[in-house]
Amino acid sequence: MSGASSSSRSAQSLKDNGLVVEGPPWGLEKIFDYEAGGHHPLHLHDLLHGRYRVIHKLGSGGYANVWLCIDTSSTSPRYVAVKVVMAEGSTADCPEARVTRLVEVGRGQEGASPYLSLPLDQFQITGPNGTHYAFVYPVLGPRVSRLAHLAKLDDPGPALRKVCFDATQALAILHDHRICHGDFRPANILSRVWGLDGLPEEEALQILGVPKTTQVVTESGESHTLESAPKYLVYPVNWEDVLAKDTEPGLQTGSACLTDFGESFEMDDPPPEVGIPQVYCSPEQALEEKVGTGSDLWALGCTLFEIRTGRKLFDTFDDDVDECLYTIATVLGKYPEPWWSDTWEARKDFFEDDADASGKVVDVCKESSLQSNDAAKRKGGSNAHKVVYERAKPRSLEEAILRGLVYESDHGPQRIQRDISTGEAKIFADLLAKLLRYNPEDRLSASSVLQHDWFRLGI
């Protein structure tokens, strides 16, 4: 089943081998990643490691593809996720290969396994593009910020607080074992799904949807003969549609599960930097390149806000560091010294030196700011904060929360809005304020977050 016709063919092409995909590229890996050192070409029904048969795709990216497989060695149908890493990323220090200790954490602590997604099995595949590490995981559903079926509830608060509680529990388990995640954010927290195991393959695919594919062809529209690339690409499971079905009561979402430990590190041996997006990045990391437990706790605050509201707390135009620092200060107030006067070099382009009588930061004059930005642009500098002034940024955590839950679908025009009560907003703002303190040593620990009154509202 192919996608759009060649007349609407994607511009996604390979300079190295001249291949294109016929259908739209959304949700697909890049076709140019099928080359030496890149992805391993797979097709539906391929058998991996003599036991895992591919029946669908769960996700794809620039590091690995994740396939839904049925374990043929099991006497009853058992479904797993098999993550096949690019050949160039299949090294001894690749993210999954570094989670050996985490596996022991998951096995050694009662109750830990539901919250941490750790490998069940691993093996290697040798193919036309090299040797690939493959890791077997439990099947996970959508990321926790995209749970449309929860957002649609008349009162989604309790269900979303439960997701937040689970996510916090996962981080607390890591921190109790002196491990930092390093990239804690909604994209790396997925919902467990139950109800597939035991079902025949045909019934499982009735629930998940029959896989949709799009042909891989040459730029002239002909079939290709390259061993390095598959004959077609597979679109991943659309969890939003799956979980929206009222006719599938057997499939249920479970606890939030922390994944992707590629940036994880020992608390006693922090790296010089980690690859977390700027909108989840703590000020000390952005300004001083310091990472540690406090970085995880800052990211936890940003993540809890995003799960509960469907919005990023410190949203930016293009993940620009200065715009993000601007947004943080607008919501939380002046940075301590020397950050405010010296460390953040662009601060004077955004704010006056002194706060107002209420303690709020004061924007520089819009006209002079734009002139400053124009000058910076002529010098080759950032013009990102020109955009900031066109937005109505919240001036406090409570104000940001009271804008409510806003869910926008990734797969169409669906938009869901729900109010958040002033009572909950006040308690939630108190929790976030304790996680988003500028001094990382003052931030509430993950285990203490679990005891906060916000969760006593009901989960």
Rosetta blueprint (number, residue, H / E / L):
1 M L
2 S L
3 G L
4 A L
5 S L
6 S H
7 S H
8 S H
9 R L
10 S L
11 A L
12 Q L
13 S E
14 L L
15 K L
16 D L
17 N L
18 G L
19 L E
20 V E
21 V E
22 E L
23 G L
24 P L
25 P L
26 W L
27 G L
28 L L
29 E L
30 K L
31 I H
32 F H
33 D H
34 Y L
35 E L
36 A L
37 G L
38 G L
39 H L
40 H L
41 P L
42 L L
43 H L
44 L L
45 H L
46 D L
47 L E
48 L E
49 H L
50 G L
51 R L
52 Y E
53 R E
54 V E
55 I E
56 H E
57 K E
58 L E
59 G E
60 S E
61 G L
62 G L
63 Y L
64 A E
65 N E
66 V E
67 W E
68 L E
69 C E
70 I E
71 D E
72 T L
73 S L
74 S L
75 T L
76 S L
77 P L
78 R L
79 Y E
80 V E
81 A E
82 V E
83 K E
84 V E
85 V E
86 M L
87 A H
88 E H
89 G H
90 S L
91 T L
92 A L
93 D L
94 C L
95 P L
96 E H
97 A H
98 R H
99 V L
100 T H
101 R H
102 L H
103 V H
104 E H
105 V H
106 G H
107 R H
108 G H
109 Q L
110 E L
111 G L
112 A L
113 S H
114 P H
115 Y H
116 L E
117 S L
118 L L
119 P L
120 L L
121 D E
122 Q E
123 F E
124 Q E
125 I E
126 T E
127 G E
128 P L
129 N L
130 G E
131 T E
132 H E
133 Y E
134 A E
135 F E
136 V E
137 Y E
138 P L
139 V L
140 L E
141 G E
142 P E
143 R E
144 V H
145 S H
146 R H
147 L L
148 A H
149 H H
150 L H
151 A H
152 K L
153 L L
154 D L
155 D L
156 P L
157 G H
158 P H
159 A H
160 L H
161 R H
162 K H
163 V H
164 C H
165 F H
166 D H
167 A H
168 T H
169 Q H
170 A H
171 L H
172 A H
173 I H
174 L H
175 H H
176 D H
177 H L
178 R L
179 I E
180 C E
181 H L
182 G L
183 D L
184 F L
185 R L
186 P H
187 A H
188 N H
189 I E
190 L E
191 S E
192 R E
193 V E
194 W E
195 G L
196 L L
197 D L
198 G L
199 L L
200 P L
201 E H
202 E H
203 E H
204 A H
205 L H
206 Q H
207 I H
208 L H
209 G L
210 V L
211 P L
212 K L
213 T E
214 T E
215 Q E
216 V E
217 V E
218 T E
219 E L
220 S L
221 G L
222 E L
223 S E
224 H L
225 T L
226 L L
227 E L
228 S L
229 A L
230 P L
231 K L
232 Y E
233 L E
234 V E
235 Y L
236 P L
237 V L
238 N L
239 W H
240 E H
241 D H
242 V H
243 L H
244 A H
245 K L
246 D L
247 T L
248 E L
249 P L
250 G L
251 L L
252 Q E
253 T E
254 G E
255 S E
256 A E
257 C E
258 L E
259 T L
260 D L
261 F L
262 G L
263 E L
264 S L
265 F E
266 E E
267 M L
268 D L
269 D L
270 P L
271 P L
272 P L
273 E L
274 V L
275 G L
276 I L
277 P L
278 Q H
279 V H
280 Y H
281 C L
282 S L
283 P H
284 E H
285 Q H
286 A H
287 L H
288 E H
289 E L
290 K L
291 V L
292 G L
293 T H
294 G H
295 S H
296 D H
297 L H
298 W H
299 A H
300 L H
301 G H
302 C H
303 T H
304 L H
305 F H
306 E H
307 I H
308 R H
309 T H
310 G L
311 R L
312 K L
313 L L
314 F L
315 D L
316 T L
317 F L
318 D L
319 D L
320 D L
321 V H
322 D H
323 E H
324 C H
325 L H
326 Y H
327 T H
328 I H
329 A H
330 T H
331 V H
332 L H
333 G L
334 K L
335 Y L
336 P L
337 E L
338 P L
339 W H
340 W H
341 S H
342 D H
343 T H
344 W L
345 E L
346 A L
347 R H
348 K H
349 D H
350 F L
351 F E
352 E L
353 D L
354 D L
355 A L
356 D L
357 A L
358 S L
359 G L
360 K L
361 V L
362 V L
363 D E
364 V L
365 C L
366 K H
367 E H
368 S H
369 S H
370 L H
371 Q H
372 S H
373 N H
374 D H
375 A H
376 A H
377 K H
378 R H
379 K L
380 G L
381 G L
382 S L
383 N L
384 A L
385 H H
386 K H
387 V H
388 V H
389 Y L
390 E L
391 R L
392 A L
393 K L
394 P L
395 R L
396 S L
397 L H
398 E H
399 E H
400 A H
401 I H
402 L H
403 R L
404 G L
405 L E
406 V E
407 Y E
408 E E
409 S L
410 D L
411 H L
412 G L
413 P L
414 Q L
415 R E
416 I E
417 Q E
418 R E
419 D L
420 I L
421 S L
422 T H
423 G H
424 E H
425 A H
426 K H
427 I H
428 F H
429 A H
430 D H
431 L H
432 L H
433 A H
434 K H
435 L H
436 L L
437 R L
438 Y L
439 N L
440 P H
441 E H
442 D H
443 R L
444 L L
445 S L
446 A H
447 S H
448 S H
449 V H
450 L L
451 Q L
452 H L
453 D H
454 W H
455 F H
456 R H
457 L H
458 G L
459 I L
